[in-house]
């Protein structure tokens, strides 16, 4: 029997109620800060975008950013919000200057929504605007106005100060990871020559734009010096490295379009066509683009993004009546890359050599790939090892931000997770024994090794991570020596053949509790010795303590607590100066003596720590 449907079912929500009820429409997802695309970072970005737009219009060359565990302070030195509109800008939907193209052109913010979302999703939100010696100060709690101060005199420079604390009711026990914030802020300075951002006492600025971005985000293994091309409203930098896959950084009006869009598709197609025409050979696109490292930035009026978080460009036109994004980028690449290659035959020769090597390897493994697919299909192993989820994509066919695959070891662990998972968005892939150490091997081994071939197929990354089926790839192994070894072998596989999975923030380690502390009235799960001691203090020393030795010991009923809303994921992160090759050589190579010395030194350190605390 269906429910009743009457006038009482029709509700009109206030702006703040709607943001808090449907936060995904405004910030993508909530999260606790473990992932680079969690909502607390989007809140920072929404405030920063307004300050960046001021800089792009020629006002304010400095932005101060301070982030502690719970509070964010952003201070720009632009024109300041018109004092009579500060309250409206912070609390009235679709209010802003971006609707007036005379005030802001080619800006990031478009709809007057972002700052209101920050306000509604913060436990406290304070905005101060200083203009010509006058200051307006407004404060909110969870979007509710609590202070609207009259204008007062101020001797501070013009600009805006915004102070906010993400709301624990929405984000839980969140924490900021400074590396994620630093990456975001560095992108801003790469794209805005002359801008200085001070972040927690560290100064960020860039002289060479996208050239600096590539230099700072890759290791030294490149085939030729970075090619840096600039035009009106477009900037491109590229080179080829030694890694597998394609690595792109794309931006529209200063916004990092992590999911690409029209502009990136146009660049990839134009680059292939230009190379083919230059060498007068019909190379396979994958052979031309494999190992490319590139950054692309375009500035357009009235861009159309596919969501409020602006991670994918959908625009077809630069402006009403103007040239298409695709044609504009195609013509720029065709002319400038072709000119560069004619003037730099040594670079052209390196690119040709790389293409030929990729072509040779691709052809060498083509027959193996065919056999591997037939073997997998015949044995039905894929379905036996993968328990898939029902939903991978949103309505616009973008990967669901919460779609997750757990890579497990052993039947008991995979069985527990399979029974307790959310079948809508969580999948499980079961490993059989320890994977192969793939360090130093070619991609041929991916198809010859049954485990890795099936894992690659499950993730749908054979042709690169653009088609990755799950946003979160979670390694779920025991926290013992064998489990740690399996983690390392899996990470070696990803870093060797699909390094962008790690660089783009898709790979995590599942954190499961070490202890269960319970009484008849309450149960607490503890992930560290410290948490166990706090639980004992709170519940009493008579509480029962259980030490979990492996994932297989945790019942499906209990697993629901660990892979649901309160799931703890440790992101696998690479620092800007980390070299994939150096990491793999040290941990998985044959440098036995060096590794032994490292282990011995750290064992001594651990022994000293134990003695001091005894």
Phi, psi and omega per residue, in radians:
X1 nan 2.250 -3.131
X2 -1.406 2.723 3.136
X3 -1.297 2.894 3.113
X4 -1.281 2.684 3.139
X5 -2.363 1.877 -3.077
X6 -2.484 -3.037 3.139
X7 -0.991 -0.505 -3.114
X8 -1.186 -0.372 3.131
X9 -1.398 -0.251 -3.110
X10 -1.556 2.101 -3.097
X11 -2.197 2.541 3.021
X12 -2.002 2.054 -3.103
X13 -1.637 2.508 2.969
X14 -1.175 2.811 -3.063
X15 -0.973 -0.790 -3.099
X16 -1.167 -0.626 3.125
X17 -1.155 -0.687 -3.122
X18 -1.180 -0.734 3.122
X19 -1.064 -0.761 -3.094
X20 -1.287 -0.495 3.110
X21 -1.374 -0.640 -3.099
X22 -2.204 1.059 -3.076
X23 -1.084 -0.482 -3.126
X24 -1.044 -0.497 3.119
X25 -1.187 -0.390 -3.009
X26 -1.913 -0.608 -3.076
X27 -2.240 0.205 3.093
X28 1.476 -1.154 3.097
X29 -2.715 2.943 3.130
X30 -1.483 -1.565 3.123
X31 1.403 2.919 -3.090
X32 -1.926 0.166 3.133
X33 1.758 -0.097 -3.134
X34 -1.196 -0.567 -3.100
X35 -1.786 2.546 -3.098
X36 -1.132 -0.376 -3.134
X37 -1.787 0.279 3.072
X38 -1.167 2.704 -3.002
X39 -1.048 -0.537 -3.099
X40 -1.111 -0.479 3.092
X41 -1.384 -0.542 3.080
X42 -1.145 -0.618 3.094
X43 -1.045 -0.773 3.108
X44 -1.090 -0.762 -3.113
X45 -1.082 -0.709 -3.112
X46 -1.084 -0.684 3.100
X47 -1.243 -0.763 -3.137
X48 -1.061 -0.672 -3.095
X49 -0.995 -0.669 3.129
X50 -1.161 -0.689 3.110
X51 -1.197 -0.651 3.105
X52 -1.141 -0.697 3.107
X53 -1.062 -0.642 3.067
X54 -1.086 -0.782 3.126
X55 -1.072 -0.754 -3.116
X56 -1.110 -0.447 3.089
X57 -1.519 0.007 3.042
X58 1.738 0.288 -3.084
X59 -2.202 2.211 3.069
X60 1.396 1.829 -3.100
X61 -1.704 0.072 -3.087
X62 -2.411 2.474 3.047
X63 -2.323 2.239 3.106
X64 -1.768 2.247 -3.123
X65 -2.223 2.222 3.082
X66 -2.230 2.219 3.136
X67 -2.291 2.135 3.026
X68 -1.902 -2.933 -3.126
X69 -1.032 -0.568 -3.012
X70 -2.262 -0.187 -3.017
X71 -2.251 2.458 3.107
X72 -2.096 2.293 3.070
X73 -2.191 2.160 3.124
X74 -2.207 2.174 -3.086
X75 -2.240 2.050 3.048
X76 -1.880 3.025 -3.085
X77 -2.217 0.709 3.101
X78 -1.482 -2.639 -3.078
X79 -1.346 -0.307 -3.050
X80 1.439 2.619 3.079
X81 -1.227 2.365 3.042
X82 -0.851 2.207 -2.906
X83 -1.046 -0.542 -3.137
X84 -1.348 -0.108 -3.080
X85 -2.058 0.120 -3.088
X86 -1.039 -0.794 -3.133
X87 -1.091 -0.778 -3.127
X88 -1.124 -0.746 -3.115
X89 -1.075 -0.588 -3.094
X90 -1.515 -0.306 -2.966
X91 -2.451 0.067 3.095
X92 -2.062 2.066 -3.125
X93 -1.021 2.572 3.092
X94 1.015 0.655 3.039
X95 -2.056 2.186 3.130
X96 3.053 3.042 -3.103
X97 -1.591 -0.100 -3.031
X98 -1.288 -0.202 3.090
X99 -1.337 -0.322 -3.133
X100 -1.740 1.799 -3.066
X101 -1.143 -0.240 3.095
X102 -1.305 -0.508 -3.102
X103 -1.499 -0.665 -3.137
X104 -2.396 2.183 3.047
X105 -2.077 2.494 3.091
X106 0.916 0.814 -3.105
X107 -1.637 2.961 3.099
X108 -1.464 -0.914 3.133
X109 -1.237 2.467 -3.061
X110 -2.296 -0.663 -2.883
X111 -1.926 0.066 -3.139
X112 1.122 0.535 -3.056
X113 -1.892 -0.726 -2.939
X114 -0.892 -0.905 -3.044
X115 -1.160 -0.552 3.085
X116 -1.195 -0.633 3.095
X117 -1.129 -0.699 3.094
X118 -1.067 -0.768 3.141
X119 -1.045 -0.879 -3.062
X120 -1.172 -0.490 -3.064
X121 -1.741 0.248 3.125
X122 -1.986 2.444 3.083
X123 -1.202 -0.494 2.992
X124 -2.536 2.462 -3.094
X125 -2.497 2.154 -3.087
X126 -2.264 2.202 3.098
X127 -2.154 2.275 3.081
X128 -2.151 2.318 3.090
X129 -2.118 2.287 3.132
X130 -2.050 2.157 3.108
X131 -2.457 2.133 3.017
X132 0.860 0.852 3.037
X133 1.452 0.093 3.117
X134 -2.123 2.553 -3.117
X135 -2.226 2.343 3.043
X136 -2.005 2.294 -3.031
X137 -2.239 2.134 -3.123
X138 -2.302 2.405 -3.138
X139 -2.262 2.595 -3.136
X140 -2.380 2.735 2.940
X141 -2.197 2.013 -3.090
X142 0.869 0.718 3.096
X143 1.499 -0.121 3.136
X144 -1.601 2.239 -3.136
X145 -1.157 2.237 3.103
X146 -2.147 -0.240 3.136
X147 -2.680 2.217 3.077
X148 -2.326 1.490 -3.007
X149 -1.323 2.469 3.037
X150 -1.151 2.814 3.126
X151 -1.058 2.400 3.048
X152 -2.260 2.820 3.112
X153 -1.294 2.606 3.129
X154 -2.633 2.440 3.080
X155 -1.760 0.199 3.103
X156 -1.340 2.721 3.087
X157 -1.126 2.711 3.074
X158 -0.955 2.692 3.069
X159 2.519 -3.004 -3.104
X160 -2.207 2.394 3.030
X161 -2.061 2.152 3.091
X162 -2.153 2.232 3.136
X163 -2.168 2.178 3.137
X164 -2.555 2.743 3.071
X165 -2.203 1.995 3.069
X166 -0.920 2.500 -3.003
X167 -1.431 2.155 3.090
X168 -1.031 -0.507 3.135
X169 -1.118 -0.492 -3.127
X170 -1.675 -0.723 -2.986
X171 -1.833 -0.051 -3.127
X172 1.190 -2.655 -3.141
X173 -1.456 1.223 -3.065
X174 -1.306 2.860 3.033
X175 -2.597 2.514 3.100
X176 -1.528 2.395 2.990
X177 -1.818 1.979 -2.981
X178 -1.064 -0.521 -3.138
X179 -1.085 -0.657 3.119
X180 -1.148 -0.732 3.130
X181 -1.176 -0.732 3.139
X182 -1.050 -0.741 3.111
X183 -1.045 -0.798 3.114
X184 -1.024 -0.804 -3.082
X185 -1.218 -0.640 3.093
X186 -1.104 -0.685 3.084
X187 -1.017 -0.706 3.127
X188 -1.040 -0.733 -3.090
X189 -1.350 -0.548 3.065
X190 -1.047 -0.607 -3.029
X191 -1.609 -0.081 -3.073
X192 -2.393 1.461 -3.127
X193 -0.996 2.324 -3.132
X194 1.697 -0.261 3.130
X195 -1.398 2.418 3.047
X196 -2.080 2.232 3.059
X197 -2.053 2.161 3.058
X198 -1.739 2.021 -3.087
X199 -2.089 1.934 3.131
X200 0.831 0.755 3.070
X201 1.585 -0.117 3.131
X202 -1.835 2.433 -3.066
X203 -1.762 2.238 3.095
X204 -2.017 2.308 2.999
X205 -2.799 2.868 -3.092
X206 -2.474 2.407 3.091
X207 -1.730 -0.512 -2.993
X208 -2.022 0.385 2.996
X209 0.936 -2.244 -3.065
X210 -1.151 -0.400 3.037
X211 -1.074 -0.768 3.097
X212 -1.128 -0.660 -3.134
X213 -1.032 -0.849 -3.139
X214 -1.153 -0.744 -3.135
X215 -1.028 -0.710 -3.078
X216 -1.388 -0.278 -3.020
X217 -2.030 0.300 3.076
X218 -2.482 2.834 3.082
X219 -1.463 -3.040 -2.993
X220 -1.417 -0.075 -3.059
X221 -1.441 1.425 3.063
X222 -2.171 2.682 -3.046
X223 -1.466 -0.430 -3.141
X224 -2.747 2.760 -3.114
X225 -1.002 2.580 -3.118
X226 -0.992 2.286 3.054
X227 -1.586 2.171 -3.054
X228 -2.153 2.002 -3.071
X229 -2.142 2.343 -3.115
X230 -2.310 2.491 3.071
X231 -2.517 -2.984 3.128
X232 -1.227 2.005 3.109
X233 1.168 0.333 3.082
X234 -2.586 2.465 3.111
X235 -2.518 2.351 -3.112
X236 -2.369 2.441 2.998
X237 -2.390 2.435 3.138
X238 -2.744 2.763 2.969
X239 -2.782 3.127 3.021
X240 -2.063 2.457 3.116
X241 -1.925 -2.702 -3.118
X242 -1.951 -0.015 -3.042
X243 -1.478 2.894 3.004
X244 -1.414 2.746 3.034
X245 1.488 -3.081 3.127
X246 -2.085 2.448 -3.082
X247 -2.222 1.984 -3.079
X248 -2.165 2.523 2.951
X249 -2.116 2.045 -3.075
X250 -2.178 2.553 -3.040
X251 -2.496 2.554 3.016
X252 -2.289 2.087 -3.128
X253 0.903 0.660 3.109
X254 1.488 -0.094 -3.137
X255 -1.553 2.237 3.117
X256 -1.314 1.811 -3.115
X257 -1.508 1.456 -3.021
X258 -1.114 -0.411 3.118
X259 -1.767 0.220 3.042
X260 1.257 -2.295 -3.116
X261 2.246 -2.795 -3.037
X262 -0.954 -0.773 -3.057
X263 -1.169 -0.709 -3.125
X264 -1.247 -0.692 3.072
X265 -1.038 -0.732 -3.139
X266 -1.105 -0.746 3.133
X267 -1.106 -0.811 -3.096
X268 -1.072 -0.744 3.136
X269 -1.190 -0.737 -3.106
X270 -1.167 -0.647 3.136
X271 -1.120 -0.770 3.117
X272 -1.069 -0.819 -3.107
X273 -1.111 -0.692 -3.127
X274 -1.140 -0.762 3.130
X275 -1.136 -0.746 3.102
X276 -1.046 -0.811 -3.119
X277 -1.143 -0.690 -3.107
X278 -1.104 -0.803 -3.105
X279 -1.562 -0.117 -3.125
X280 0.964 0.746 3.107
X281 -2.417 2.477 -3.083
X282 -1.549 1.133 -3.136
X283 -1.106 2.651 3.023
X284 -1.202 2.358 -3.121
X285 -0.935 -0.649 -3.116
X286 -1.156 -0.563 3.125
X287 -1.260 -0.531 3.120
X288 -1.306 -0.706 -3.005
X289 -1.633 -0.257 -3.103
X290 -1.068 2.386 -3.131
X291 1.293 0.116 3.111
X292 -1.252 2.505 3.035
X293 -2.201 2.052 -2.991
X294 -2.530 2.661 3.040
X295 -2.275 2.415 -3.105
X296 -2.349 2.296 3.081
X297 -2.330 2.256 3.061
X298 -2.260 2.660 3.076
X299 -2.143 2.180 -3.102
X300 -2.374 2.739 3.080
X301 -1.538 2.457 3.111
X302 0.890 0.959 3.103
X303 -1.155 2.605 3.095
X304 -1.928 1.897 3.083
X305 -1.638 2.744 -3.059
X306 -1.532 0.013 3.051
X307 -2.825 2.930 3.121
X308 -1.095 -0.493 -3.122
X309 -1.354 -0.135 2.955
X310 1.022 0.732 -3.134
X311 -1.682 -0.085 3.126
X312 -2.524 2.217 -3.126
X313 -1.477 2.297 3.089
X314 -1.977 -0.050 -3.066
X315 -1.039 2.475 3.001
X316 -1.856 -0.424 -3.114
X317 -2.032 2.594 3.060
X318 -1.216 -0.671 3.132
X319 -2.892 2.797 3.123
X320 -0.925 2.142 3.128
X321 1.451 -0.082 -3.092
X322 -1.583 3.138 -3.141
X323 -1.210 2.704 3.132
X324 -1.265 2.660 3.087
X325 -0.996 -0.786 -3.103
X326 -1.040 -0.850 -3.113
X327 -1.161 -0.669 -3.113
X328 -1.098 -0.834 -3.135
X329 -1.202 -0.713 -3.134
X330 -1.033 -0.809 -3.126
X331 -1.145 -0.689 3.138
X332 -1.130 -0.830 -3.134
X333 -1.114 -0.815 -3.102
X334 -0.987 -0.824 -3.094
X335 -1.281 -0.873 -2.977
X336 -1.348 -0.685 3.102
X337 -1.206 -0.727 3.110
X338 -1.074 -0.795 3.102
X339 -1.037 -0.758 -3.114
X340 -1.089 -0.773 -3.108
X341 -1.151 -0.636 3.083
X342 -1.152 -0.612 -3.124
X343 -1.445 -0.313 -3.083
X344 -2.258 1.265 -3.091
X345 -1.071 -0.460 3.114
X346 -1.147 -0.692 3.075
X347 -1.162 -0.739 3.116
X348 -1.017 -0.689 -3.136
X349 -1.167 -0.679 3.099
X350 -1.122 -0.708 3.125
X351 -1.139 -0.752 3.123
X352 -1.063 -0.761 3.132
X353 -1.068 -0.737 3.132
X354 -1.115 -0.745 3.129
X355 -1.064 -0.785 -3.113
X356 -1.134 -0.673 3.086
X357 -1.140 -0.731 3.125
X358 -1.136 -0.693 3.122
X359 -1.098 -0.734 -3.141
X360 -1.111 -0.781 -3.138
X361 -1.180 -0.710 -3.128
X362 -1.061 -0.774 -3.132
X363 -1.194 -0.577 -3.121
X364 -1.166 -0.545 -3.091
X365 -1.765 -0.045 -3.078
X366 -1.066 -0.737 -3.140
X367 -1.220 -0.625 3.109
X368 -1.140 -0.708 3.116
X369 -1.044 -0.747 -3.124
X370 -1.107 -0.794 3.134
X371 -1.111 -0.692 -3.134
X372 -1.110 -0.706 3.126
X373 -1.152 -0.744 3.141
X374 -1.134 -0.724 3.135
X375 -1.109 -0.755 -3.141
X376 -1.134 -0.741 -3.125
X377 -1.164 -0.702 -3.095
X378 -1.183 -0.701 -3.088
X379 -1.515 -0.194 -3.103
X380 1.031 0.457 -3.107
X381 -1.124 -0.577 -3.088
X382 -1.007 -0.815 -3.117
X383 -1.221 -0.475 3.131
X384 -1.290 -0.558 -3.068
X385 -1.637 -0.386 -3.101
X386 -1.969 2.112 2.947
X387 -1.782 1.746 -2.981
X388 -1.375 2.875 3.037
X389 -1.713 3.033 -3.047
X390 -1.547 -0.541 -3.027
X391 -2.138 2.151 3.082
X392 -1.972 -0.482 -2.981
X393 -2.244 2.690 3.003
X394 -1.408 -3.132 -3.090
X395 -1.086 -0.518 3.114
X396 -1.581 0.248 3.067
X397 1.173 0.406 2.952
X398 -1.494 2.593 3.105
X399 -1.010 2.361 3.074
X400 -1.145 2.273 -3.104
X401 -1.096 -0.460 -3.121
X402 -1.770 0.130 3.102
X403 -1.247 2.287 -2.954
X404 -2.416 2.465 2.973
X405 -2.140 2.238 3.089
X406 -1.676 2.197 3.057
X407 -1.725 1.988 -2.996
X408 -2.015 2.876 3.050
X409 -2.038 2.312 3.047
X410 1.456 2.673 -3.080
X411 -1.246 -0.635 -3.068
X412 -1.178 -0.769 3.133
X413 -1.140 -0.807 -3.123
X414 -1.145 -0.592 3.112
X415 -1.144 -0.743 3.127
X416 -1.114 -0.789 -3.139
X417 -1.159 -0.706 -3.132
X418 -1.052 -0.718 -3.110
X419 -1.270 -0.484 -3.035
X420 -1.821 -0.093 -3.079
X421 -1.239 2.920 2.964
X422 -1.532 1.893 -3.030
X423 -1.175 -0.265 3.129
X424 -1.250 -0.731 -2.992
X425 -2.226 -0.048 -3.065
X426 -2.069 2.177 3.113
X427 -1.959 2.844 -3.125
X428 -2.314 2.293 3.053
X429 -2.087 2.223 -3.060
X430 -1.753 2.198 3.023
X431 -1.501 2.675 3.062
X432 -2.046 1.796 -3.118
X433 1.280 -2.950 -3.126
X434 -1.416 2.341 3.104
X435 -1.199 2.907 3.109
X436 -1.278 2.534 2.991
X437 -1.360 1.924 -3.025
X438 -1.633 0.070 -3.088
X439 -1.036 2.258 3.094
X440 1.435 -0.053 -3.134
X441 -1.586 2.815 3.122
X442 -1.592 2.995 -3.077
X443 -1.162 -0.222 3.074
X444 -0.976 -0.621 -3.087
X445 -1.160 -0.433 -3.124
X446 -1.083 -0.624 -3.109
X447 -1.556 -0.449 3.119
X448 -1.376 -0.491 -3.135
X449 -1.610 2.067 -3.027
X450 -1.034 -0.782 -3.098
X451 -1.047 -0.854 -3.074
X452 -1.268 -0.579 3.096
X453 -1.112 -0.765 3.135
X454 -1.220 -0.644 3.100
X455 -1.130 -0.762 3.101
X456 -1.047 -0.731 3.127
X457 -1.155 -0.709 3.137
X458 -1.081 -0.708 -3.139
X459 -1.378 -0.290 -3.120
X460 1.074 0.853 -3.087
X461 -2.068 0.309 -3.117
X462 -0.993 -0.681 -3.119
X463 -1.783 0.400 3.139
X464 1.924 2.948 -3.010
X465 -1.458 -0.013 3.073
X466 -1.016 -0.541 -3.093
X467 -1.754 0.259 3.117
X468 -0.903 2.233 -3.033
X469 -1.413 -0.410 -3.057
X470 -2.197 2.386 -3.131
X471 -1.252 -0.557 -3.081
X472 -2.072 2.096 3.092
X473 -1.848 1.906 -2.960
X474 -1.939 2.024 3.083
X475 -1.400 2.078 -3.004
X476 -2.102 1.461 -3.117
X477 -2.129 2.879 3.090
X478 -1.119 2.696 3.140
X479 -1.566 0.519 3.077
X480 -1.799 -3.042 -3.076
X481 -1.073 -0.783 3.134
X482 -1.102 -0.733 3.128
X483 -1.106 -0.719 3.106
X484 -1.101 -0.673 3.137
X485 -1.137 -0.726 3.115
X486 -1.114 -0.712 3.068
X487 -0.967 -0.832 -3.083
X488 -1.118 -0.680 3.125
X489 -1.168 -0.680 3.099
X490 -1.177 -0.747 3.118
X491 -1.122 -0.624 3.081
X492 -1.080 -0.747 3.106
X493 -1.055 -0.840 -3.127
X494 -1.131 -0.806 -3.102
X495 -1.187 -0.553 -3.125
X496 -1.258 -0.772 -3.001
X497 -1.976 -0.448 -3.110
X498 -2.370 1.030 -3.039
X499 -1.051 -0.442 -3.135
X500 -1.177 -0.382 3.052
X501 -1.016 -0.692 3.130
X502 -1.408 -0.821 -3.079
X503 -1.073 -0.566 -3.119
X504 -1.557 0.075 3.009
X505 1.371 0.559 -3.126
X506 -1.674 -0.253 -2.987
X507 -1.808 2.336 -3.113
X508 -2.372 2.814 2.977
X509 -1.903 2.226 3.107
X510 -1.294 2.204 3.067
X511 -1.644 2.134 3.082
X512 -2.077 2.693 -3.041
X513 -1.190 2.549 3.043
X514 -1.511 -0.516 -3.058
X515 -2.340 2.649 2.912
X516 -2.079 2.150 3.118
X517 -2.026 2.124 -3.051
X518 -2.571 2.659 2.971
X519 -2.121 -3.056 3.122
X520 -1.158 -0.443 -3.056
X521 -1.720 -0.437 -3.006
X522 -2.596 2.554 3.083
X523 -2.210 2.313 3.072
X524 -2.195 2.416 3.091
X525 -1.828 2.287 -3.005
X526 -2.103 2.311 -3.062
X527 -1.708 -0.199 3.132
X528 -2.458 2.918 3.056
X529 -1.059 -0.681 -3.126
X530 -1.095 -0.736 3.116
X531 -1.133 -0.644 3.114
X532 -1.101 -0.759 3.141
X533 -1.110 -0.681 3.119
X534 -1.161 -0.676 3.126
X535 -1.138 -0.723 3.106
X536 -1.105 -0.679 3.136
X537 -1.128 -0.651 -3.099
X538 -1.385 -0.649 -3.045
X539 -1.691 -0.259 -3.124
X540 1.763 2.584 -3.073
X541 -1.196 -0.187 3.101
X542 -1.469 -0.006 3.140
X543 -1.137 2.611 3.116
X544 -1.431 2.310 -3.130
X545 -1.998 2.215 3.064
X546 -2.044 2.281 3.113
X547 -1.767 2.025 3.126
X548 -1.415 2.197 -3.137
X549 -1.659 -0.363 -3.124
X550 -2.847 2.891 -3.110
X551 -1.108 -0.555 -3.106
X552 -1.128 -0.334 -3.128
X553 -1.445 -0.225 -3.096
X554 -1.586 2.157 -3.072
X555 -1.222 2.714 3.090
X556 -0.961 -0.659 3.137
X557 -1.072 -0.694 3.128
X558 -1.311 -0.591 -3.104
X559 -1.048 -0.470 3.130
X560 -0.986 -0.546 -3.133
X561 -1.251 -0.441 -2.959
X562 -1.745 -0.255 3.133
X563 -2.154 0.336 3.085
X564 -1.757 -2.475 -3.090
X565 -1.092 -0.534 -3.106
X566 -1.656 0.314 -3.108
X567 -1.046 2.321 3.113
X568 -1.773 2.075 3.124
X569 -2.086 2.307 3.055
X570 -1.738 1.962 -3.105
X571 -1.175 2.457 3.019
X572 -1.542 1.929 -3.025
X573 -2.039 2.589 3.024
X574 -2.032 2.309 3.092
X575 -1.282 2.807 -3.062
X576 -1.043 -0.572 -3.077
X577 -1.697 0.169 3.096
X578 -1.307 2.328 3.034
X579 -1.779 2.171 3.136
X580 -1.009 -0.791 -3.102
X581 -1.088 -0.789 -3.120
X582 -1.100 -0.707 3.125
X583 -1.086 -0.811 -3.103
X584 -1.204 -0.653 3.100
X585 -1.056 -0.769 -3.086
X586 -1.181 -0.845 -3.019
X587 -1.487 -0.549 -3.013
X588 -2.128 -0.076 -3.127
X589 -1.454 -2.871 -3.051
X590 -1.781 0.391 3.121
X591 -1.441 1.041 -2.995
X592 -0.988 -0.795 -3.074
X593 -1.090 -0.808 -3.130
X594 -1.087 -0.737 -3.141
X595 -1.192 -0.668 3.106
X596 -1.077 -0.747 3.137
X597 -1.111 -0.688 3.106
X598 -1.067 -0.810 -3.121
X599 -1.115 -0.775 -3.132
X600 -1.066 -0.776 -3.137
X601 -1.099 -0.710 -3.140
X602 -1.280 -0.536 3.053
X603 -1.137 -0.701 3.096
X604 -1.071 -0.720 3.138
X605 -1.091 -0.758 3.140
X606 -1.107 -0.719 3.138
X607 -1.104 -0.718 3.107
X608 -1.086 -0.721 -3.136
X609 -1.124 -0.700 3.138
X610 -1.124 -0.739 -3.134
X611 -1.119 -0.675 -3.119
X612 -1.176 -0.597 -3.085
X613 -1.553 -0.183 -3.110
X614 -1.254 nan nan
